[in-house]
Amino acid sequence: MGYNGYVLKYKGVRMLFAGDTAYTESFNGLANKEPIDLAFFPIGAYQPESFEEAHCTPEQAWTMFKQSGAKRFFPMHWDTFVLSYEPVEEPYERLVAAAKLERDQIVIKAHGESIRL
């Protein structure tokens, strides 16, 4: 299967856009070359379990974020459209639980929020 992600740089800010991805170790150490300010990872559309072939769980997304070395996490693919069988609020709740004491690295808490880098 083919998947892709991108590292974008604009006005000195580096962003990792993981796209739709299952768990992979491909993001390991990306920030070792140059710091990554913000990483966008999907956290929804993982149920039924067969969907994990193309979509990571919130816990896997958090692991990939930590492995990448990025500074901040921007969750995507949750609580907007019904994409799969998990409850729409569940992905974000599981992400926060996975982040534990590091949850301040998650930059948005609700849709419509904005951030300034």
HELIX and SHEET records of a PDB file:
HELIX    1   1 LEU A   30  LYS A   33  1                                   4    
HELIX    2   2 GLU A   49  GLU A   53  5                                   5    
HELIX    3   3 PRO A   58  SER A   68  1                                  11    
HELIX    4   4 GLU A   90  ALA A   99  1                                  10    
HELIX    5   5 LYS A  100  GLN A  105  5                                   6    
SHEET    1   A 4 TYR A   6  TYR A  10  0                                        
SHEET    2   A 4 VAL A  13  PHE A  17 -1                                        
SHEET    3   A 4 LEU A  38  PRO A  42  1                                        
SHEET    4   A 4 ARG A  72  MET A  76  1                                        
END                                                                             
